[in-house]
Amino acid sequence: MTDRLDYLAAVPFEAACQIPILPMGHRSRRLHGHSFLARVRAALHAGWAPFPGGECGTLTTALSAAVAPLDYQFLNDRLPVPTDENLARWVRRNLEVPGLATVGVRSTPDTGAELTSSDHCHLWHRFRFEAAHRLPHVPAGHPCGRMHGHGFEVILHADQELAGQDMGLDFDYLASLWAPLQAELHHACLNDLAGMENPTSELLAGWIWRRLKPEQPALSWVSVYETATAGCHFDGVNYRIWKELRFEAALRLTAAPAGDGRRRLHGHSYLLRLHLTAPLDQTLGWTVDYGDVKALFTPVYQRLDHHRLDELPGLAEADPARLARWIRAEVVAALPQLDRIDLFETPGTGVSLCWGELGPALPA
């Protein structure tokens, strides 16, 4: 299957706003402010950046220039209805970047909207609950067989065709949709809930989906973070899990022009997110064990962490795109379920390499 490589960038801005189209008494009608984050995903063509490997930096610079007029401003002076959706449209109009796939605005760490060029909107809202569980069908000695707990996070995703509307679903509406489940899940033992006798991330995502999809047809994904570094997406049919790892590494970009700091030996704290798609094991209740993913990736991880990347065999240039392709080639035999790699060299900035049928799941 042909793969797809997208470049990613994120830039924060601080601003105040009022949303006048909301009902009287709605808190967002009042003057308030946010620490916003603008995000873009683009399939950049070869030669767009000043040098091969400079795409992430050039994309971030372009996004920073587009967002600069919004920083420390009253947004209503720029656009009458500054919803996340309209802000994403504004950024898209002012961003001169080819191959834009999505432009998004995150108004809080738990809410945001992403728009495609055709005005299709992906909304998301994150929630958290604290709960205990155990997995009764794992092999003897598996740590998940013991009763333990997590600070779970759930993201509800909704897809809508906006057709020029100022906003899609109100985030407060998604919160009200979630509230009854929050009351059941928070400070509970998941095994005690009807239908949750084997509460894996996958089965929990399906349980939430079946509860909420009939109430909101626009629901498109349910994401469950079991830990800060692992979780599962479910869209009603397909399961996709992810496992995050971090590694510290050094590199030089020899294609950078003279005087560019990236020609010098430097380094990054990388975030790597591995996505895997597989059928559900009907006995164990999961697709792939998160622990197995980490163990099978360990030989590659040990070559990355605390090493100089541009000295690895087969990786003369260690820019994010070539590094992601190198990681895929090194690990695909051990993890055949792998179908997407997200690699960030700085927060929000990096690449997404996908070769699966599902395409990018947003946000991950």
Secondary structure, DSSP 8 states (H G I E B T S, - for coil): ---EEEEEEEEEEEEEE--TTS-TT-GGGS-EEEEEEEEEEE---TT-SSSTT-HHHHHHHHHHHHHGGGTTEEGGGT-SS--HHHHHHHHHHT---TTEEEEEEEEETTEEEEEETT-EEEEEEEEEEEEEE--TTS-TT-GGGS-EEEEEEEEEEEEEE-TT-S-SS-HHHHHHHHHHHHHHHTTEEGGGSTT-SS--HHHHHHHHHHHHTTT-TTEEEEEEEEETTEEEEE-SS-EEEEEEEEEEEEE--TTS-TT-GGGS-EEEEEEEEEEEE----TTTS-SS-HHHHHHHHHHHHHHHTTEEGGGSTT-S---HHHHHHHHHHHHTTT-TTEEEEEEEEETTEEEEEE-SSS---S--
